[in-house]
């Protein structure tokens, strides 16, 4: 999400990332908005692809396979099942849209702020390009955006919404860091090559896995 290397924003990789996002994001949002069934199909497809990539990552550790399987269920299965529950709620589309848009903006702002002014490394052993400046740029942007989208989607701004505004962008960063730690552990750059400029499915849903889980838990506990 962030970088300390002084490079132009719109280098070749960035243009490819933007082009891929322009195609993929409207398709995903369209399926989510259309119905619960199409959302379920999307989530099941993502779960299948992410599971395949995860198995490829961990297959070289047969001695730890049970632990890896249990972690995979918790890491992929639980959040995506919770996402299906969230979409099925009366305001499920609104919660989904708020979560996804905030996640994408948090990631993007962390990237841009980190590229522009990032100097202090956030987690150099896990993801050397991420910076504290990018972290705060993303988290502050995400906090403000949650409250703005709550107004846009006519969701009440109460203590639970403020809590979500705090937790959601932080979860986006932590989700990205967790997947980066997995890739570093297994010595791979990307989880796959499905999305040009973005890597694999895990590379694209790492933050979303965490943020959808956080949103679902806040809705269950406080709404």
PyMOL CGO cylinders between C-alpha atoms (Angstrom):
from pymol import cmd
from pymol.cgo import CYLINDER

trace = [
    CYLINDER, 0.00, 0.00, 0.00, 2.87, 2.41, 0.67, 0.3, 1, 1, 1, 1, 1, 1,
    CYLINDER, 2.87, 2.41, 0.67, 6.35, 3.03, -0.66, 0.3, 1, 1, 1, 1, 1, 1,
    CYLINDER, 6.35, 3.03, -0.66, 9.40, 5.03, 0.26, 0.3, 1, 1, 1, 1, 1, 1,
    CYLINDER, 9.40, 5.03, 0.26, 10.88, 4.83, -3.22, 0.3, 1, 1, 1, 1, 1, 1,
    CYLINDER, 10.88, 4.83, -3.22, 10.67, 8.19, -5.07, 0.3, 1, 1, 1, 1, 1, 1,
    CYLINDER, 10.67, 8.19, -5.07, 8.87, 7.11, -8.24, 0.3, 1, 1, 1, 1, 1, 1,
    CYLINDER, 8.87, 7.11, -8.24, 6.17, 8.72, -10.29, 0.3, 1, 1, 1, 1, 1, 1,
    CYLINDER, 6.17, 8.72, -10.29, 2.61, 7.83, -9.24, 0.3, 1, 1, 1, 1, 1, 1,
    CYLINDER, 2.61, 7.83, -9.24, 1.48, 6.68, -12.66, 0.3, 1, 1, 1, 1, 1, 1,
    CYLINDER, 1.48, 6.68, -12.66, 4.28, 4.31, -13.62, 0.3, 1, 1, 1, 1, 1, 1,
    CYLINDER, 4.28, 4.31, -13.62, 3.48, 1.32, -15.77, 0.3, 1, 1, 1, 1, 1, 1,
    CYLINDER, 3.48, 1.32, -15.77, 2.47, -0.92, -12.89, 0.3, 1, 1, 1, 1, 1, 1,
    CYLINDER, 2.47, -0.92, -12.89, 0.20, 1.75, -11.44, 0.3, 1, 1, 1, 1, 1, 1,
    CYLINDER, 0.20, 1.75, -11.44, -1.56, 2.27, -14.77, 0.3, 1, 1, 1, 1, 1, 1,
    CYLINDER, -1.56, 2.27, -14.77, -2.10, -1.48, -15.02, 0.3, 1, 1, 1, 1, 1, 1,
    CYLINDER, -2.10, -1.48, -15.02, -3.49, -1.57, -11.48, 0.3, 1, 1, 1, 1, 1, 1,
    CYLINDER, -3.49, -1.57, -11.48, -5.91, 1.25, -12.26, 0.3, 1, 1, 1, 1, 1, 1,
    CYLINDER, -5.91, 1.25, -12.26, -7.07, -0.38, -15.49, 0.3, 1, 1, 1, 1, 1, 1,
    CYLINDER, -7.07, -0.38, -15.49, -7.70, -3.69, -13.74, 0.3, 1, 1, 1, 1, 1, 1,
    CYLINDER, -7.70, -3.69, -13.74, -9.60, -1.95, -10.94, 0.3, 1, 1, 1, 1, 1, 1,
    CYLINDER, -9.60, -1.95, -10.94, -11.74, 0.00, -13.41, 0.3, 1, 1, 1, 1, 1, 1,
    CYLINDER, -11.74, 0.00, -13.41, -12.88, -3.30, -14.93, 0.3, 1, 1, 1, 1, 1, 1,
    CYLINDER, -12.88, -3.30, -14.93, -13.14, -5.48, -11.82, 0.3, 1, 1, 1, 1, 1, 1,
    CYLINDER, -13.14, -5.48, -11.82, -14.70, -3.12, -9.28, 0.3, 1, 1, 1, 1, 1, 1,
    CYLINDER, -14.70, -3.12, -9.28, -17.90, -2.29, -11.24, 0.3, 1, 1, 1, 1, 1, 1,
    CYLINDER, -17.90, -2.29, -11.24, -18.47, -5.99, -11.92, 0.3, 1, 1, 1, 1, 1, 1,
    CYLINDER, -18.47, -5.99, -11.92, -18.08, -6.86, -8.24, 0.3, 1, 1, 1, 1, 1, 1,
    CYLINDER, -18.08, -6.86, -8.24, -20.32, -4.01, -7.09, 0.3, 1, 1, 1, 1, 1, 1,
    CYLINDER, -20.32, -4.01, -7.09, -22.95, -4.91, -9.69, 0.3, 1, 1, 1, 1, 1, 1,
    CYLINDER, -22.95, -4.91, -9.69, -23.13, -8.50, -8.46, 0.3, 1, 1, 1, 1, 1, 1,
    CYLINDER, -23.13, -8.50, -8.46, -23.36, -7.35, -4.83, 0.3, 1, 1, 1, 1, 1, 1,
    CYLINDER, -23.36, -7.35, -4.83, -26.11, -4.83, -5.53, 0.3, 1, 1, 1, 1, 1, 1,
    CYLINDER, -26.11, -4.83, -5.53, -28.16, -7.11, -7.78, 0.3, 1, 1, 1, 1, 1, 1,
    CYLINDER, -28.16, -7.11, -7.78, -29.10, -9.77, -5.22, 0.3, 1, 1, 1, 1, 1, 1,
    CYLINDER, -29.10, -9.77, -5.22, -27.98, -11.91, -2.32, 0.3, 1, 1, 1, 1, 1, 1,
    CYLINDER, -27.98, -11.91, -2.32, -27.68, -14.87, -4.70, 0.3, 1, 1, 1, 1, 1, 1,
    CYLINDER, -27.68, -14.87, -4.70, -25.25, -13.10, -7.04, 0.3, 1, 1, 1, 1, 1, 1,
    CYLINDER, -25.25, -13.10, -7.04, -23.31, -11.90, -4.01, 0.3, 1, 1, 1, 1, 1, 1,
    CYLINDER, -23.31, -11.90, -4.01, -23.10, -15.50, -2.81, 0.3, 1, 1, 1, 1, 1, 1,
    CYLINDER, -23.10, -15.50, -2.81, -21.84, -16.63, -6.21, 0.3, 1, 1, 1, 1, 1, 1,
    CYLINDER, -21.84, -16.63, -6.21, -19.17, -13.92, -6.15, 0.3, 1, 1, 1, 1, 1, 1,
    CYLINDER, -19.17, -13.92, -6.15, -18.07, -14.81, -2.62, 0.3, 1, 1, 1, 1, 1, 1,
    CYLINDER, -18.07, -14.81, -2.62, -17.99, -18.54, -3.35, 0.3, 1, 1, 1, 1, 1, 1,
    CYLINDER, -17.99, -18.54, -3.35, -15.88, -17.91, -6.46, 0.3, 1, 1, 1, 1, 1, 1,
    CYLINDER, -15.88, -17.91, -6.46, -13.48, -15.74, -4.47, 0.3, 1, 1, 1, 1, 1, 1,
    CYLINDER, -13.48, -15.74, -4.47, -13.35, -18.32, -1.69, 0.3, 1, 1, 1, 1, 1, 1,
    CYLINDER, -13.35, -18.32, -1.69, -12.54, -21.10, -4.15, 0.3, 1, 1, 1, 1, 1, 1,
    CYLINDER, -12.54, -21.10, -4.15, -9.81, -19.08, -5.85, 0.3, 1, 1, 1, 1, 1, 1,
    CYLINDER, -9.81, -19.08, -5.85, -8.34, -17.82, -2.59, 0.3, 1, 1, 1, 1, 1, 1,
    CYLINDER, -8.34, -17.82, -2.59, -8.35, -21.34, -1.13, 0.3, 1, 1, 1, 1, 1, 1,
    CYLINDER, -8.35, -21.34, -1.13, -6.48, -22.63, -4.18, 0.3, 1, 1, 1, 1, 1, 1,
    CYLINDER, -6.48, -22.63, -4.18, -3.86, -19.91, -3.79, 0.3, 1, 1, 1, 1, 1, 1,
    CYLINDER, -3.86, -19.91, -3.79, -3.57, -20.52, -0.06, 0.3, 1, 1, 1, 1, 1, 1,
    CYLINDER, -3.57, -20.52, -0.06, -3.07, -24.26, -0.56, 0.3, 1, 1, 1, 1, 1, 1,
    CYLINDER, -3.07, -24.26, -0.56, -0.31, -23.51, -3.06, 0.3, 1, 1, 1, 1, 1, 1,
    CYLINDER, -0.31, -23.51, -3.06, 1.38, -21.32, -0.47, 0.3, 1, 1, 1, 1, 1, 1,
    CYLINDER, 1.38, -21.32, -0.47, 1.28, -23.83, 2.40, 0.3, 1, 1, 1, 1, 1, 1,
    CYLINDER, 1.28, -23.83, 2.40, 1.78, -27.10, 0.52, 0.3, 1, 1, 1, 1, 1, 1,
    CYLINDER, 1.78, -27.10, 0.52, 5.53, -26.99, 1.13, 0.3, 1, 1, 1, 1, 1, 1,
    CYLINDER, 5.53, -26.99, 1.13, 4.99, -27.33, 4.89, 0.3, 1, 1, 1, 1, 1, 1,
    CYLINDER, 4.99, -27.33, 4.89, 3.49, -30.83, 5.22, 0.3, 1, 1, 1, 1, 1, 1,
    CYLINDER, 3.49, -30.83, 5.22, 4.59, -31.06, 8.86, 0.3, 1, 1, 1, 1, 1, 1,
    CYLINDER, 4.59, -31.06, 8.86, 2.39, -28.06, 9.72, 0.3, 1, 1, 1, 1, 1, 1,
    CYLINDER, 2.39, -28.06, 9.72, -0.53, -28.96, 7.47, 0.3, 1, 1, 1, 1, 1, 1,
    CYLINDER, -0.53, -28.96, 7.47, -3.13, -29.29, 10.25, 0.3, 1, 1, 1, 1, 1, 1,
    CYLINDER, -3.13, -29.29, 10.25, -2.25, -25.88, 11.65, 0.3, 1, 1, 1, 1, 1, 1,
    CYLINDER, -2.25, -25.88, 11.65, -2.28, -24.41, 8.16, 0.3, 1, 1, 1, 1, 1, 1,
    CYLINDER, -2.28, -24.41, 8.16, -5.71, -25.90, 7.44, 0.3, 1, 1, 1, 1, 1, 1,
    CYLINDER, -5.71, -25.90, 7.44, -7.16, -24.55, 10.69, 0.3, 1, 1, 1, 1, 1, 1,
    CYLINDER, -7.16, -24.55, 10.69, -5.65, -21.14, 10.02, 0.3, 1, 1, 1, 1, 1, 1,
    CYLINDER, -5.65, -21.14, 10.02, -7.01, -21.17, 6.47, 0.3, 1, 1, 1, 1, 1, 1,
    CYLINDER, -7.01, -21.17, 6.47, -10.53, -21.87, 7.72, 0.3, 1, 1, 1, 1, 1, 1,
    CYLINDER, -10.53, -21.87, 7.72, -10.30, -19.00, 10.19, 0.3, 1, 1, 1, 1, 1, 1,
    CYLINDER, -10.30, -19.00, 10.19, -8.57, -16.67, 7.73, 0.3, 1, 1, 1, 1, 1, 1,
    CYLINDER, -8.57, -16.67, 7.73, -10.77, -17.28, 4.69, 0.3, 1, 1, 1, 1, 1, 1,
    CYLINDER, -10.77, -17.28, 4.69, -13.86, -19.27, 5.62, 0.3, 1, 1, 1, 1, 1, 1,
    CYLINDER, -13.86, -19.27, 5.62, -15.12, -17.40, 8.67, 0.3, 1, 1, 1, 1, 1, 1,
    CYLINDER, -15.12, -17.40, 8.67, -14.87, -13.85, 7.26, 0.3, 1, 1, 1, 1, 1, 1,
    CYLINDER, -14.87, -13.85, 7.26, -16.49, -14.76, 3.95, 0.3, 1, 1, 1, 1, 1, 1,
    CYLINDER, -16.49, -14.76, 3.95, -19.35, -16.62, 5.66, 0.3, 1, 1, 1, 1, 1, 1,
    CYLINDER, -19.35, -16.62, 5.66, -19.85, -13.55, 7.84, 0.3, 1, 1, 1, 1, 1, 1,
    CYLINDER, -19.85, -13.55, 7.84, -19.90, -11.47, 4.67, 0.3, 1, 1, 1, 1, 1, 1,
    CYLINDER, -19.90, -11.47, 4.67, -22.78, -13.57, 3.35, 0.3, 1, 1, 1, 1, 1, 1,
    CYLINDER, -22.78, -13.57, 3.35, -24.66, -13.00, 6.60, 0.3, 1, 1, 1, 1, 1, 1,
    CYLINDER, -24.66, -13.00, 6.60, -24.00, -9.26, 6.38, 0.3, 1, 1, 1, 1, 1, 1,
    CYLINDER, -24.00, -9.26, 6.38, -25.33, -9.05, 2.82, 0.3, 1, 1, 1, 1, 1, 1,
    CYLINDER, -25.33, -9.05, 2.82, -28.51, -10.82, 3.92, 0.3, 1, 1, 1, 1, 1, 1,
    CYLINDER, -28.51, -10.82, 3.92, -29.37, -8.14, 6.49, 0.3, 1, 1, 1, 1, 1, 1,
    CYLINDER, -29.37, -8.14, 6.49, -32.03, -5.48, 5.70, 0.3, 1, 1, 1, 1, 1, 1,
    CYLINDER, -32.03, -5.48, 5.70, -29.33, -2.86, 5.07, 0.3, 1, 1, 1, 1, 1, 1,
    CYLINDER, -29.33, -2.86, 5.07, -26.85, -5.41, 3.77, 0.3, 1, 1, 1, 1, 1, 1,
    CYLINDER, -26.85, -5.41, 3.77, -26.12, -3.64, 0.50, 0.3, 1, 1, 1, 1, 1, 1,
    CYLINDER, -26.12, -3.64, 0.50, -25.43, -0.39, 2.35, 0.3, 1, 1, 1, 1, 1, 1,
    CYLINDER, -25.43, -0.39, 2.35, -23.07, -2.08, 4.80, 0.3, 1, 1, 1, 1, 1, 1,
    CYLINDER, -23.07, -2.08, 4.80, -21.29, -3.87, 1.99, 0.3, 1, 1, 1, 1, 1, 1,
    CYLINDER, -21.29, -3.87, 1.99, -20.88, -0.69, -0.07, 0.3, 1, 1, 1, 1, 1, 1,
    CYLINDER, -20.88, -0.69, -0.07, -19.66, 1.30, 2.93, 0.3, 1, 1, 1, 1, 1, 1,
    CYLINDER, -19.66, 1.30, 2.93, -17.14, -1.39, 3.80, 0.3, 1, 1, 1, 1, 1, 1,
    CYLINDER, -17.14, -1.39, 3.80, -15.80, -1.99, 0.30, 0.3, 1, 1, 1, 1, 1, 1,
    CYLINDER, -15.80, -1.99, 0.30, -15.54, 1.67, -0.69, 0.3, 1, 1, 1, 1, 1, 1,
    CYLINDER, -15.54, 1.67, -0.69, -13.82, 2.56, 2.58, 0.3, 1, 1, 1, 1, 1, 1,
    CYLINDER, -13.82, 2.56, 2.58, -11.40, -0.34, 2.21, 0.3, 1, 1, 1, 1, 1, 1,
    CYLINDER, -11.40, -0.34, 2.21, -10.43, 0.62, -1.33, 0.3, 1, 1, 1, 1, 1, 1,
    CYLINDER, -10.43, 0.62, -1.33, -10.02, 4.30, -0.45, 0.3, 1, 1, 1, 1, 1, 1,
    CYLINDER, -10.02, 4.30, -0.45, -7.99, 3.45, 2.66, 0.3, 1, 1, 1, 1, 1, 1,
    CYLINDER, -7.99, 3.45, 2.66, -5.66, 1.27, 0.59, 0.3, 1, 1, 1, 1, 1, 1,
    CYLINDER, -5.66, 1.27, 0.59, -5.35, 3.89, -2.15, 0.3, 1, 1, 1, 1, 1, 1,
    CYLINDER, -5.35, 3.89, -2.15, -4.71, 6.80, 0.19, 0.3, 1, 1, 1, 1, 1, 1,
    CYLINDER, -4.71, 6.80, 0.19, -2.13, 4.78, 2.11, 0.3, 1, 1, 1, 1, 1, 1,
    CYLINDER, -2.13, 4.78, 2.11, -0.40, 4.09, -1.20, 0.3, 1, 1, 1, 1, 1, 1,
    CYLINDER, -0.40, 4.09, -1.20, -0.47, 7.68, -2.44, 0.3, 1, 1, 1, 1, 1, 1,
    CYLINDER, -0.47, 7.68, -2.44, 0.49, 9.29, 0.87, 0.3, 1, 1, 1, 1, 1, 1,
    CYLINDER, 0.49, 9.29, 0.87, 3.25, 6.74, 1.37, 0.3, 1, 1, 1, 1, 1, 1,
    CYLINDER, 3.25, 6.74, 1.37, 4.64, 7.40, -2.10, 0.3, 1, 1, 1, 1, 1, 1,
    CYLINDER, 4.64, 7.40, -2.10, 4.43, 11.16, -1.62, 0.3, 1, 1, 1, 1, 1, 1,
    CYLINDER, 4.43, 11.16, -1.62, 5.87, 11.66, 1.86, 0.3, 1, 1, 1, 1, 1, 1,
    CYLINDER, 5.87, 11.66, 1.86, 6.57, 8.23, 3.35, 0.3, 1, 1, 1, 1, 1, 1,
    CYLINDER, 6.57, 8.23, 3.35, 9.87, 8.01, 5.23, 0.3, 1, 1, 1, 1, 1, 1,
    CYLINDER, 9.87, 8.01, 5.23, 9.29, 5.97, 8.39, 0.3, 1, 1, 1, 1, 1, 1,
    CYLINDER, 9.29, 5.97, 8.39, 8.82, 2.25, 7.80, 0.3, 1, 1, 1, 1, 1, 1,
    CYLINDER, 8.82, 2.25, 7.80, 5.75, 0.66, 9.37, 0.3, 1, 1, 1, 1, 1, 1,
    CYLINDER, 5.75, 0.66, 9.37, 6.75, -3.02, 9.38, 0.3, 1, 1, 1, 1, 1, 1,
    CYLINDER, 6.75, -3.02, 9.38, 10.07, -3.39, 7.54, 0.3, 1, 1, 1, 1, 1, 1,
    CYLINDER, 10.07, -3.39, 7.54, 10.40, -7.13, 8.17, 0.3, 1, 1, 1, 1, 1, 1,
    CYLINDER, 10.40, -7.13, 8.17, 6.92, -7.87, 6.85, 0.3, 1, 1, 1, 1, 1, 1,
    CYLINDER, 6.92, -7.87, 6.85, 6.34, -5.26, 4.15, 0.3, 1, 1, 1, 1, 1, 1,
    CYLINDER, 6.34, -5.26, 4.15, 9.34, -2.95, 3.64, 0.3, 1, 1, 1, 1, 1, 1,
    CYLINDER, 9.34, -2.95, 3.64, 7.50, -0.47, 1.41, 0.3, 1, 1, 1, 1, 1, 1,
    CYLINDER, 7.50, -0.47, 1.41, 4.78, 0.40, 3.92, 0.3, 1, 1, 1, 1, 1, 1,
    CYLINDER, 4.78, 0.40, 3.92, 5.26, 3.55, 5.97, 0.3, 1, 1, 1, 1, 1, 1,
    CYLINDER, 5.26, 3.55, 5.97, 3.72, 5.17, 9.02, 0.3, 1, 1, 1, 1, 1, 1,
    CYLINDER, 3.72, 5.17, 9.02, 2.86, 8.20, 6.91, 0.3, 1, 1, 1, 1, 1, 1,
    CYLINDER, 2.86, 8.20, 6.91, 0.92, 5.98, 4.53, 0.3, 1, 1, 1, 1, 1, 1,
    CYLINDER, 0.92, 5.98, 4.53, -0.74, 4.21, 7.45, 0.3, 1, 1, 1, 1, 1, 1,
    CYLINDER, -0.74, 4.21, 7.45, -2.04, 7.43, 8.98, 0.3, 1, 1, 1, 1, 1, 1,
    CYLINDER, -2.04, 7.43, 8.98, -3.02, 8.81, 5.58, 0.3, 1, 1, 1, 1, 1, 1,
    CYLINDER, -3.02, 8.81, 5.58, -5.11, 5.73, 4.91, 0.3, 1, 1, 1, 1, 1, 1,
    CYLINDER, -5.11, 5.73, 4.91, -6.62, 5.44, 8.39, 0.3, 1, 1, 1, 1, 1, 1,
    CYLINDER, -6.62, 5.44, 8.39, -7.62, 9.10, 8.65, 0.3, 1, 1, 1, 1, 1, 1,
    CYLINDER, -7.62, 9.10, 8.65, -9.14, 9.03, 5.16, 0.3, 1, 1, 1, 1, 1, 1,
    CYLINDER, -9.14, 9.03, 5.16, -11.01, 5.84, 6.02, 0.3, 1, 1, 1, 1, 1, 1,
    CYLINDER, -11.01, 5.84, 6.02, -12.35, 7.27, 9.28, 0.3, 1, 1, 1, 1, 1, 1,
    CYLINDER, -12.35, 7.27, 9.28, -13.76, 10.35, 7.57, 0.3, 1, 1, 1, 1, 1, 1,
    CYLINDER, -13.76, 10.35, 7.57, -15.16, 8.34, 4.67, 0.3, 1, 1, 1, 1, 1, 1,
    CYLINDER, -15.16, 8.34, 4.67, -17.09, 5.93, 6.93, 0.3, 1, 1, 1, 1, 1, 1,
    CYLINDER, -17.09, 5.93, 6.93, -18.95, 8.87, 8.47, 0.3, 1, 1, 1, 1, 1, 1,
    CYLINDER, -18.95, 8.87, 8.47, -19.57, 10.48, 5.07, 0.3, 1, 1, 1, 1, 1, 1,
    CYLINDER, -19.57, 10.48, 5.07, -20.88, 7.23, 3.60, 0.3, 1, 1, 1, 1, 1, 1,
    CYLINDER, -20.88, 7.23, 3.60, -23.07, 6.66, 6.66, 0.3, 1, 1, 1, 1, 1, 1,
    CYLINDER, -23.07, 6.66, 6.66, -24.80, 9.94, 5.81, 0.3, 1, 1, 1, 1, 1, 1,
    CYLINDER, -24.80, 9.94, 5.81, -25.01, 9.07, 2.11, 0.3, 1, 1, 1, 1, 1, 1,
    CYLINDER, -25.01, 9.07, 2.11, -26.52, 5.63, 2.84, 0.3, 1, 1, 1, 1, 1, 1,
    CYLINDER, -26.52, 5.63, 2.84, -28.82, 6.96, 5.58, 0.3, 1, 1, 1, 1, 1, 1,
    CYLINDER, -28.82, 6.96, 5.58, -27.19, 4.87, 8.31, 0.3, 1, 1, 1, 1, 1, 1,
    CYLINDER, -27.19, 4.87, 8.31, -27.35, 6.48, 11.74, 0.3, 1, 1, 1, 1, 1, 1,
    CYLINDER, -27.35, 6.48, 11.74, -24.11, 7.93, 13.11, 0.3, 1, 1, 1, 1, 1, 1,
    CYLINDER, -24.11, 7.93, 13.11, -24.02, 6.64, 16.66, 0.3, 1, 1, 1, 1, 1, 1,
    CYLINDER, -24.02, 6.64, 16.66, -21.38, 5.13, 18.92, 0.3, 1, 1, 1, 1, 1, 1,
    CYLINDER, -21.38, 5.13, 18.92, -21.32, 1.92, 16.88, 0.3, 1, 1, 1, 1, 1, 1,
    CYLINDER, -21.32, 1.92, 16.88, -20.72, 3.83, 13.65, 0.3, 1, 1, 1, 1, 1, 1,
    CYLINDER, -20.72, 3.83, 13.65, -17.89, 5.84, 15.19, 0.3, 1, 1, 1, 1, 1, 1,
    CYLINDER, -17.89, 5.84, 15.19, -16.38, 2.60, 16.48, 0.3, 1, 1, 1, 1, 1, 1,
    CYLINDER, -16.38, 2.60, 16.48, -16.63, 1.16, 12.97, 0.3, 1, 1, 1, 1, 1, 1,
    CYLINDER, -16.63, 1.16, 12.97, -15.01, 4.30, 11.54, 0.3, 1, 1, 1, 1, 1, 1,
    CYLINDER, -15.01, 4.30, 11.54, -12.04, 3.71, 13.85, 0.3, 1, 1, 1, 1, 1, 1,
    CYLINDER, -12.04, 3.71, 13.85, -11.73, -0.05, 13.39, 0.3, 1, 1, 1, 1, 1, 1,
    CYLINDER, -11.73, -0.05, 13.39, -12.50, -0.49, 9.70, 0.3, 1, 1, 1, 1, 1, 1,
    CYLINDER, -12.50, -0.49, 9.70, -9.50, 1.36, 8.17, 0.3, 1, 1, 1, 1, 1, 1,
    CYLINDER, -9.50, 1.36, 8.17, -7.16, -0.14, 10.77, 0.3, 1, 1, 1, 1, 1, 1,
    CYLINDER, -7.16, -0.14, 10.77, -8.48, -3.60, 9.85, 0.3, 1, 1, 1, 1, 1, 1,
    CYLINDER, -8.48, -3.60, 9.85, -7.77, -2.83, 6.19, 0.3, 1, 1, 1, 1, 1, 1,
    CYLINDER, -7.77, -2.83, 6.19, -4.12, -2.17, 6.99, 0.3, 1, 1, 1, 1, 1, 1,
    CYLINDER, -4.12, -2.17, 6.99, -3.80, -5.19, 9.29, 0.3, 1, 1, 1, 1, 1, 1,
    CYLINDER, -3.80, -5.19, 9.29, -5.41, -7.47, 6.71, 0.3, 1, 1, 1, 1, 1, 1,
    CYLINDER, -5.41, -7.47, 6.71, -2.87, -6.35, 4.15, 0.3, 1, 1, 1, 1, 1, 1,
    CYLINDER, -2.87, -6.35, 4.15, 0.00, -6.86, 6.60, 0.3, 1, 1, 1, 1, 1, 1,
    CYLINDER, 0.00, -6.86, 6.60, -1.20, -10.35, 7.51, 0.3, 1, 1, 1, 1, 1, 1,
    CYLINDER, -1.20, -10.35, 7.51, -1.19, -11.45, 3.89, 0.3, 1, 1, 1, 1, 1, 1,
    CYLINDER, -1.19, -11.45, 3.89, 2.23, -9.83, 3.39, 0.3, 1, 1, 1, 1, 1, 1,
    CYLINDER, 2.23, -9.83, 3.39, 3.50, -11.85, 6.35, 0.3, 1, 1, 1, 1, 1, 1,
    CYLINDER, 3.50, -11.85, 6.35, 2.15, -15.04, 4.79, 0.3, 1, 1, 1, 1, 1, 1,
    CYLINDER, 2.15, -15.04, 4.79, 3.86, -14.29, 1.47, 0.3, 1, 1, 1, 1, 1, 1,
    CYLINDER, 3.86, -14.29, 1.47, 7.13, -13.44, 3.19, 0.3, 1, 1, 1, 1, 1, 1,
    CYLINDER, 7.13, -13.44, 3.19, 6.96, -16.65, 5.22, 0.3, 1, 1, 1, 1, 1, 1,
    CYLINDER, 6.96, -16.65, 5.22, 6.58, -18.71, 2.06, 0.3, 1, 1, 1, 1, 1, 1,
    CYLINDER, 6.58, -18.71, 2.06, 8.95, -16.49, 0.03, 0.3, 1, 1, 1, 1, 1, 1,
    CYLINDER, 8.95, -16.49, 0.03, 6.58, -15.40, -2.75, 0.3, 1, 1, 1, 1, 1, 1,
    CYLINDER, 6.58, -15.40, -2.75, 5.96, -11.93, -4.18, 0.3, 1, 1, 1, 1, 1, 1,
    CYLINDER, 5.96, -11.93, -4.18, 2.30, -12.39, -5.13, 0.3, 1, 1, 1, 1, 1, 1,
    CYLINDER, 2.30, -12.39, -5.13, -0.27, -15.02, -4.22, 0.3, 1, 1, 1, 1, 1, 1,
    CYLINDER, -0.27, -15.02, -4.22, -1.12, -15.46, -7.91, 0.3, 1, 1, 1, 1, 1, 1,
    CYLINDER, -1.12, -15.46, -7.91, -1.32, -13.73, -11.29, 0.3, 1, 1, 1, 1, 1, 1,
    CYLINDER, -1.32, -13.73, -11.29, -5.06, -13.53, -11.96, 0.3, 1, 1, 1, 1, 1, 1,
    CYLINDER, -5.06, -13.53, -11.96, -5.32, -9.74, -11.83, 0.3, 1, 1, 1, 1, 1, 1,
    CYLINDER, -5.32, -9.74, -11.83, -2.76, -7.83, -13.95, 0.3, 1, 1, 1, 1, 1, 1,
    CYLINDER, -2.76, -7.83, -13.95, -0.83, -5.43, -11.76, 0.3, 1, 1, 1, 1, 1, 1,
    CYLINDER, -0.83, -5.43, -11.76, -2.57, -6.69, -8.63, 0.3, 1, 1, 1, 1, 1, 1,
    CYLINDER, -2.57, -6.69, -8.63, -1.36, -10.28, -8.23, 0.3, 1, 1, 1, 1, 1, 1,
    CYLINDER, -1.36, -10.28, -8.23, -3.76, -13.02, -7.18, 0.3, 1, 1, 1, 1, 1, 1,
    CYLINDER, -3.76, -13.02, -7.18, -7.11, -13.17, -5.43, 0.3, 1, 1, 1, 1, 1, 1,
    CYLINDER, -7.11, -13.17, -5.43, -5.56, -13.14, -1.96, 0.3, 1, 1, 1, 1, 1, 1,
    CYLINDER, -5.56, -13.14, -1.96, -3.62, -10.01, -2.90, 0.3, 1, 1, 1, 1, 1, 1,
    CYLINDER, -3.62, -10.01, -2.90, -6.90, -8.29, -3.78, 0.3, 1, 1, 1, 1, 1, 1,
    CYLINDER, -6.90, -8.29, -3.78, -9.11, -9.43, -0.92, 0.3, 1, 1, 1, 1, 1, 1,
    CYLINDER, -9.11, -9.43, -0.92, -6.60, -9.38, 1.93, 0.3, 1, 1, 1, 1, 1, 1,
    CYLINDER, -6.60, -9.38, 1.93, -7.92, -6.09, 3.31, 0.3, 1, 1, 1, 1, 1, 1,
    CYLINDER, -7.92, -6.09, 3.31, -11.55, -6.84, 2.41, 0.3, 1, 1, 1, 1, 1, 1,
    CYLINDER, -11.55, -6.84, 2.41, -11.49, -10.11, 4.36, 0.3, 1, 1, 1, 1, 1, 1,
    CYLINDER, -11.49, -10.11, 4.36, -10.60, -8.20, 7.51, 0.3, 1, 1, 1, 1, 1, 1,
    CYLINDER, -10.60, -8.20, 7.51, -12.92, -5.24, 6.99, 0.3, 1, 1, 1, 1, 1, 1,
    CYLINDER, -12.92, -5.24, 6.99, -16.02, -7.27, 6.15, 0.3, 1, 1, 1, 1, 1, 1,
    CYLINDER, -16.02, -7.27, 6.15, -15.44, -9.34, 9.29, 0.3, 1, 1, 1, 1, 1, 1,
    CYLINDER, -15.44, -9.34, 9.29, -15.12, -6.18, 11.41, 0.3, 1, 1, 1, 1, 1, 1,
    CYLINDER, -15.12, -6.18, 11.41, -18.27, -4.65, 9.92, 0.3, 1, 1, 1, 1, 1, 1,
    CYLINDER, -18.27, -4.65, 9.92, -20.26, -7.85, 10.45, 0.3, 1, 1, 1, 1, 1, 1,
    CYLINDER, -20.26, -7.85, 10.45, -19.13, -8.08, 14.08, 0.3, 1, 1, 1, 1, 1, 1,
    CYLINDER, -19.13, -8.08, 14.08, -20.04, -4.44, 14.76, 0.3, 1, 1, 1, 1, 1, 1,
    CYLINDER, -20.04, -4.44, 14.76, -23.49, -4.98, 13.22, 0.3, 1, 1, 1, 1, 1, 1,
    CYLINDER, -23.49, -4.98, 13.22, -24.04, -8.17, 15.24, 0.3, 1, 1, 1, 1, 1, 1,
    CYLINDER, -24.04, -8.17, 15.24, -22.92, -6.68, 18.53, 0.3, 1, 1, 1, 1, 1, 1,
    CYLINDER, -22.92, -6.68, 18.53, -24.13, -3.11, 18.39, 0.3, 1, 1, 1, 1, 1, 1,
    CYLINDER, -24.13, -3.11, 18.39, -26.81, -2.57, 15.70, 0.3, 1, 1, 1, 1, 1, 1,
]
cmd.load_cgo(trace, "trace")
